[in-house]
């Protein structure tokens, strides 16, 4: 089985057929009997190319003798793959990368084989690994330089610089170009800290303790957790630390009634149920029926029975839920800029894909607020960065809803907090009736 051929198909489908990388990779792994090292190669090369398209295309333009627009889409993908290998994968056998890339080109775009060969031989003869630290000083516009260096749309680059300034935006993107840490959490319903820690040791997992009370650890060695008995037995969950911090900030307690209004994929609902010791009730709603089915499956694995799932459009107000919940979590749809290292497709979003989101977020937050009991809590969160979808939304909401007061607000940054980019705001509702 040709690993480059598989990787080529994944990248091409994401770039030109609007498919999602994580779904395609999972489909390949499900259908094919691949060794772990083969899976690692496909994953690393796929995400590496998709996360560096503008960066790689800059050098294709630089080393090509023909106009970039005249290069076929198939040849571009082959060149991007080869360049990523040559620049980032520390191969001591550059000639093998070139030869195998040309062989792939003969299969998918025969006419481009000589051109691909010429470009790659030119690059491979000039210490390509040095290009990973290329300064792009020839690009005078700072936003354009950030866009090419870190392969993000000019729109996202402009937005980050406007919010944080160029230097902080650069550090932010530098941190989001690194492989994210993997965080795991023990099941508070089924085990205790010492027992869980011993199980991690028995499974030869290297870790750092992050939060003993909530049994949160960061993993220091990669391992397929889903293949371990501790996963099958429902003792462990994988979730980014920022999402866990959102749940901790919510202050949920046993025997409360909780609404998670945009719940999929369900990690926050699950963690809340565990903090609640599986006592109380959580209604987890989402517009995606398939994602809620996956949440139901996780609940069975983890021994959780206080979560009820329901397909629902959060933008439509439901009178039957008025003032019914102690805690309402609105983890709203967002641009996802804070998690672009996990989902490379997000890097290339433009204004038309992002600027409609604040109105949706305002509507969901307004609806969610009406479901909160007197003296209850409302939590607003996103996995994005920037005031447009975070602070501005809250500022507008508080101005129009004086019975809510901010008790906690924080934006998490990968370069400072070692988490995904994330925003959370906890608001307490006072005892005055809402004017409706």
VMD Tcl script that draws the C-alpha trace (Angstrom):
set ca {
  {0.00 0.00 0.00}
  {1.50 3.31 -1.11}
  {1.36 5.74 1.81}
  {2.06 8.80 -0.33}
  {-0.78 7.85 -2.66}
  {-3.17 7.63 0.30}
  {-1.94 10.95 1.69}
  {-2.21 12.60 -1.73}
  {-5.88 11.57 -2.00}
  {-6.65 12.94 1.47}
  {-5.01 16.31 0.78}
  {-6.54 16.64 -2.68}
  {-10.03 15.90 -1.37}
  {-9.69 18.47 1.41}
  {-8.34 21.18 -0.90}
  {-10.55 20.65 -3.93}
  {-13.60 18.64 -2.84}
  {-14.31 20.44 0.46}
  {-13.87 17.27 2.56}
  {-12.69 17.26 6.20}
  {-9.22 15.92 6.97}
  {-10.10 14.20 10.25}
  {-13.03 12.34 8.68}
  {-10.99 11.22 5.65}
  {-8.10 10.03 7.82}
  {-10.44 8.10 10.12}
  {-12.09 6.46 7.08}
  {-8.69 5.36 5.74}
  {-7.63 3.93 9.10}
  {-10.96 2.10 9.50}
  {-10.82 0.48 6.05}
  {-7.09 -0.29 5.86}
  {-4.89 -2.52 7.98}
  {-2.06 -0.11 8.64}
  {0.73 -0.29 11.19}
  {1.01 2.48 13.77}
  {4.08 3.97 12.08}
  {2.20 4.04 8.75}
  {-0.74 5.80 10.38}
  {1.64 8.30 11.97}
  {3.24 9.04 8.59}
  {-0.12 9.64 6.89}
  {-1.40 11.79 9.76}
  {1.74 13.88 10.10}
  {2.16 14.48 6.38}
  {-1.55 15.21 5.80}
  {-1.88 17.70 8.64}
  {1.57 19.09 7.92}
  {0.74 19.96 4.33}
  {-2.79 21.19 5.07}
  {-1.46 23.39 7.86}
  {1.25 24.97 5.70}
  {-0.25 25.48 2.24}
  {0.59 29.18 1.84}
  {4.09 28.58 3.22}
  {4.76 25.71 0.81}
  {3.20 27.47 -2.17}
  {5.51 30.45 -1.59}
  {8.52 28.20 -2.31}
  {6.84 26.49 -5.23}
  {6.46 29.94 -6.77}
  {10.05 30.81 -5.86}
  {11.60 27.72 -7.45}
  {9.24 27.24 -10.39}
  {10.05 28.51 -13.88}
  {6.39 28.69 -14.84}
  {3.52 30.75 -13.46}
  {1.90 29.26 -10.34}
  {-1.55 29.60 -11.93}
  {-0.47 27.30 -14.78}
  {0.55 24.44 -12.47}
  {-2.16 21.78 -12.28}
  {-3.91 21.20 -8.95}
  {-2.62 17.63 -8.92}
  {0.99 18.72 -9.41}
  {0.62 21.38 -6.71}
  {-0.45 18.78 -4.14}
  {2.48 16.51 -5.05}
  {4.91 19.43 -4.76}
  {3.39 20.52 -1.43}
  {3.78 17.03 -0.03}
  {7.37 16.71 -1.21}
  {8.33 20.17 0.05}
  {6.88 19.46 3.47}
  {8.91 16.25 3.67}
  {12.10 17.98 2.51}
  {11.71 20.98 4.83}
  {10.14 19.54 7.98}
  {10.56 15.78 8.16}
  {14.34 15.62 8.63}
  {14.83 13.14 5.84}
  {18.46 12.26 5.18}
  {17.36 10.75 1.88}
  {16.10 13.72 -0.11}
  {16.63 11.81 -3.34}
  {14.10 9.18 -2.20}
  {11.48 11.86 -1.54}
  {12.09 13.32 -4.99}
  {12.00 9.95 -6.75}
  {8.84 8.77 -5.00}
  {7.11 12.08 -5.65}
  {7.92 11.86 -9.35}
  {6.65 8.27 -9.37}
  {3.39 9.46 -7.82}
  {3.15 12.23 -10.42}
  {3.44 9.65 -13.20}
  {0.30 7.99 -11.79}
  {-1.89 11.05 -11.29}
  {-0.55 13.73 -13.67}
  {1.88 12.18 -16.14}
  {2.45 15.36 -18.16}
  {3.74 17.23 -15.09}
  {6.41 14.66 -14.13}
  {9.39 16.49 -15.65}
  {8.33 19.81 -14.17}
  {7.85 18.27 -10.69}
  {11.22 16.55 -10.97}
  {12.99 19.80 -11.94}
  {11.46 21.87 -9.11}
  {12.17 19.25 -6.45}
  {15.76 18.65 -7.53}
  {16.39 22.38 -7.44}
  {15.00 22.63 -3.90}
  {16.58 19.43 -2.58}
  {20.05 20.60 -3.62}
  {19.82 23.77 -1.51}
  {19.54 22.51 2.11}
  {15.72 22.61 2.24}
  {15.57 22.11 6.03}
  {16.94 25.66 6.39}
  {13.73 26.99 4.86}
  {11.70 26.18 7.98}
  {13.15 29.34 9.59}
  {12.77 31.52 6.50}
  {12.04 35.14 7.49}
  {9.97 36.26 4.48}
  {11.60 39.69 4.72}
  {10.74 40.29 1.06}
  {7.07 40.56 2.09}
  {6.81 44.11 3.43}
  {3.18 44.03 4.54}
  {3.18 42.56 8.07}
  {-0.24 40.97 7.79}
  {0.68 39.36 4.47}
  {3.95 38.10 5.99}
  {2.06 36.53 8.92}
  {-0.41 35.01 6.47}
  {2.30 33.32 4.38}
  {4.59 32.34 7.26}
  {1.82 30.58 9.20}
  {-0.55 29.73 6.35}
  {-3.60 31.62 7.53}
  {-6.01 33.68 5.47}
  {-5.27 37.39 5.17}
  {-8.59 38.00 6.93}
  {-7.55 35.99 10.01}
  {-4.10 37.59 9.96}
  {-5.64 41.08 9.88}
  {-8.01 40.17 12.71}
  {-5.27 38.80 14.98}
  {-3.04 41.84 14.44}
  {-5.95 44.21 15.06}
  {-6.82 42.45 18.32}
  {-3.35 41.77 19.72}
  {-0.72 43.63 17.71}
  {1.80 42.03 15.33}
  {4.28 40.72 17.92}
  {1.68 38.91 20.04}
  {-0.11 37.62 16.93}
  {3.23 36.22 15.71}
  {3.87 34.43 19.04}
  {0.30 33.17 19.04}
  {0.66 31.67 15.57}
  {4.09 30.27 16.37}
  {2.61 28.33 19.28}
  {-0.32 27.16 17.14}
  {2.13 25.76 14.59}
  {3.35 23.21 17.12}
  {1.78 19.84 17.83}
  {-0.82 20.33 20.57}
  {-0.48 18.52 23.86}
  {-2.88 15.68 24.58}
  {-4.83 15.98 27.83}
  {-6.66 13.13 29.51}
  {-9.02 12.95 32.45}
  {-9.94 10.14 34.80}
  {-13.61 9.28 35.27}
  {-14.60 10.83 38.61}
  {-17.61 8.50 38.78}
  {-15.68 5.24 38.41}
  {-12.23 5.74 39.92}
  {-10.06 7.83 42.24}
  {-6.80 9.67 41.67}
  {-4.35 7.07 43.05}
  {-6.06 4.15 41.32}
  {-6.17 6.01 38.01}
  {-2.54 7.12 38.29}
  {-1.48 3.51 38.91}
  {-3.42 2.42 35.81}
  {-1.57 5.01 33.73}
  {1.72 3.61 35.05}
  {0.64 0.04 34.27}
  {-0.15 1.08 30.69}
  {3.30 2.71 30.39}
  {1.86 6.17 29.78}
  {4.22 9.08 30.47}
  {2.35 12.01 31.95}
  {2.37 15.21 33.94}
  {-0.21 15.79 36.67}
  {-2.19 18.96 35.89}
  {-5.11 18.87 38.34}
  {-5.21 16.16 41.02}
  {-8.74 16.97 42.22}
  {-10.25 16.54 38.75}
  {-7.76 13.84 37.67}
  {-6.43 15.83 34.71}
  {-3.09 14.82 33.14}
  {-1.11 15.80 30.05}
  {0.34 12.91 28.07}
  {4.02 12.99 27.14}
  {4.04 9.95 24.86}
  {1.72 9.21 21.96}
  {-0.37 6.10 22.29}
  {-3.71 5.01 20.86}
  {-5.77 5.45 24.01}
  {-8.87 3.87 22.43}
  {-7.06 0.51 22.23}
  {-6.42 0.36 25.98}
  {-8.61 -1.46 28.51}
  {-8.84 1.67 30.66}
  {-10.60 3.35 27.72}
  {-12.91 0.44 26.97}
  {-13.74 0.21 30.69}
  {-14.80 3.85 30.73}
  {-12.07 5.12 33.04}
  {-10.54 7.76 30.77}
  {-11.54 10.62 28.46}
  {-9.53 12.80 26.08}
  {-10.30 16.52 26.05}
  {-8.33 19.74 25.66}
  {-7.51 21.45 28.93}
  {-9.20 24.72 27.93}
  {-12.55 22.92 27.54}
  {-12.09 21.36 30.96}
  {-11.29 24.77 32.45}
  {-14.57 26.05 31.02}
  {-16.47 23.33 32.89}
  {-14.54 23.94 36.11}
  {-15.32 27.67 35.85}
  {-19.04 26.87 35.53}
  {-19.09 25.68 39.14}
  {-21.63 22.91 38.47}
  {-22.67 20.90 41.54}
  {-24.43 17.67 42.37}
  {-28.22 17.57 41.94}
  {-28.39 20.65 39.70}
  {-30.36 20.92 36.46}
  {-28.02 21.78 33.59}
  {-28.57 22.69 29.94}
  {-25.72 22.32 27.43}
  {-27.36 24.04 24.48}
  {-24.71 23.40 21.76}
  {-23.35 20.19 23.23}
  {-21.62 18.28 20.42}
  {-19.19 16.58 20.55}
  {-20.18 16.34 24.23}
  {-16.95 16.60 26.21}
  {-18.23 19.41 28.41}
  {-21.51 17.61 29.17}
  {-19.55 14.51 30.14}
  {-17.13 16.36 32.42}
  {-20.02 18.24 34.08}
  {-21.81 14.95 34.77}
  {-18.66 13.56 36.38}
  {-18.15 16.62 38.59}
  {-21.82 16.23 39.57}
  {-21.06 12.60 40.57}
  {-23.76 11.46 38.14}
  {-26.42 13.15 40.32}
  {-28.84 15.70 38.92}
  {-29.75 16.13 35.26}
  {-28.10 17.43 32.10}
  {-29.97 18.13 28.88}
  {-27.46 18.07 26.03}
  {-28.86 19.58 22.84}
  {-27.37 20.04 19.41}
  {-28.49 20.48 15.82}
  {-26.53 17.37 14.73}
  {-28.31 14.07 15.41}
  {-25.24 12.02 14.44}
  {-23.00 13.85 16.90}
  {-25.54 13.34 19.69}
  {-25.56 9.60 18.94}
  {-21.80 9.60 19.52}
  {-22.38 11.38 22.84}
  {-24.91 8.71 23.82}
  {-22.30 6.04 23.06}
  {-19.72 7.81 25.22}
  {-22.20 8.03 28.09}
  {-22.68 4.25 27.95}
  {-18.92 3.69 27.94}
  {-18.41 6.01 30.89}
  {-21.36 4.85 33.00}
  {-23.20 8.19 32.83}
  {-26.99 8.17 33.07}
  {-27.91 11.77 33.94}
  {-27.38 13.07 30.38}
  {-30.37 13.23 28.04}
  {-29.73 14.22 24.42}
  {-32.11 16.10 22.15}
  {-31.82 17.40 18.59}
  {-32.47 21.14 18.73}
  {-31.75 24.41 16.91}
  {-30.36 26.76 19.55}
  {-31.26 29.84 17.50}
  {-34.99 29.13 18.03}
  {-36.39 30.06 21.44}
  {-38.33 27.32 23.28}
  {-40.81 28.71 25.83}
  {-41.04 25.33 27.60}
  {-37.48 25.75 28.93}
  {-38.06 29.22 30.41}
  {-36.24 29.54 33.77}
  {-35.87 25.74 34.11}
  {-32.11 25.35 34.62}
  {-29.60 26.11 37.38}
  {-26.77 26.24 34.86}
  {-26.92 26.91 31.12}
  {-23.81 26.46 28.97}
  {-23.80 28.13 25.55}
  {-20.67 26.88 23.78}
  {-21.66 28.64 20.58}
  {-20.69 27.99 16.93}
  {-17.63 30.10 16.16}
  {-14.82 30.66 13.68}
  {-12.59 28.17 15.53}
  {-9.40 30.25 15.26}
  {-8.27 28.91 18.64}
  {-8.19 25.31 17.40}
  {-6.76 25.75 13.91}
  {-3.75 23.58 14.81}
  {-6.22 20.70 15.26}
  {-8.38 21.54 12.22}
  {-6.17 22.93 9.44}
  {-9.15 23.77 7.22}
  {-9.96 26.65 9.60}
  {-6.73 28.44 8.65}
  {-8.10 29.47 5.28}
  {-11.50 30.86 6.31}
  {-12.34 34.27 4.91}
  {-14.68 37.10 5.88}
  {-17.75 35.56 4.21}
  {-17.38 32.43 6.37}
  {-16.87 34.29 9.66}
  {-18.62 37.65 9.73}
  {-22.14 36.18 9.93}
  {-21.30 34.34 13.17}
  {-21.73 37.15 15.77}
  {-25.44 37.50 14.99}
  {-25.94 33.76 15.49}
  {-23.94 33.92 18.73}
  {-26.01 36.84 20.04}
  {-29.25 34.99 19.28}
  {-28.13 31.78 21.01}
  {-26.87 33.69 24.06}
  {-30.11 35.67 24.33}
  {-32.21 32.49 24.09}
  {-29.96 30.69 26.59}
  {-30.31 33.48 29.14}
  {-34.09 32.98 29.26}
  {-33.62 29.35 30.30}
  {-31.67 30.30 33.46}
  {-33.42 30.17 36.84}
  {-33.22 33.11 39.22}
  {-29.82 32.92 40.99}
  {-28.64 30.54 38.26}
  {-25.55 30.72 36.04}
  {-25.08 31.37 32.33}
  {-21.80 30.37 30.69}
  {-20.78 31.62 27.25}
  {-17.77 30.03 25.55}
  {-16.04 29.79 22.17}
  {-12.95 28.11 20.77}
  {-11.90 31.28 18.98}
  {-9.86 34.40 19.68}
  {-10.69 38.07 19.28}
  {-13.24 40.51 20.64}
  {-15.58 40.14 17.64}
  {-16.96 36.79 18.86}
  {-16.12 37.09 22.54}
  {-15.91 40.31 24.56}
  {-18.09 42.31 22.15}
  {-20.86 39.71 22.35}
  {-20.81 39.77 26.16}
  {-20.60 43.55 26.37}
  {-23.68 43.87 24.17}
  {-25.55 41.19 26.14}
  {-24.82 42.69 29.58}
  {-25.91 46.13 28.37}
  {-29.32 44.72 27.42}
  {-29.69 42.22 30.29}
  {-28.97 44.02 33.55}
  {-30.06 41.05 35.68}
  {-26.84 39.25 34.65}
  {-23.43 40.09 36.12}
  {-20.04 38.76 35.01}
  {-18.40 36.69 37.75}
  {-15.55 35.26 35.66}
  {-14.12 36.02 32.23}
  {-10.94 34.78 30.57}
  {-9.43 34.35 27.13}
  {-6.92 31.48 26.94}
  {-3.91 31.73 24.62}
  {-1.82 28.79 23.34}
  {1.42 30.77 23.73}
  {0.68 31.67 27.37}
  {-1.65 29.03 28.80}
  {-0.49 25.97 26.82}
  {-4.08 25.25 25.77}
  {-6.16 25.75 22.67}
  {-7.29 29.31 22.08}
  {-10.50 29.66 24.07}
  {-12.84 32.17 25.70}
  {-15.18 31.64 28.64}
  {-17.47 34.03 30.49}
  {-19.53 33.04 33.54}
  {-22.51 35.26 34.36}
  {-24.68 35.09 37.48}
  {-28.36 35.92 37.25}
  {-29.70 37.96 40.17}
  {-33.16 37.60 41.69}
  {-34.85 40.29 39.61}
  {-37.28 38.91 37.05}
  {-36.20 39.30 33.45}
  {-38.15 41.77 31.40}
  {-39.55 39.82 28.47}
}
mol new
graphics top color blue
foreach p $ca { graphics top sphere $p radius 0.5 }
foreach p [lrange $ca 0 end-1] q [lrange $ca 1 end] { graphics top cylinder $p $q radius 0.2 }
display resetview
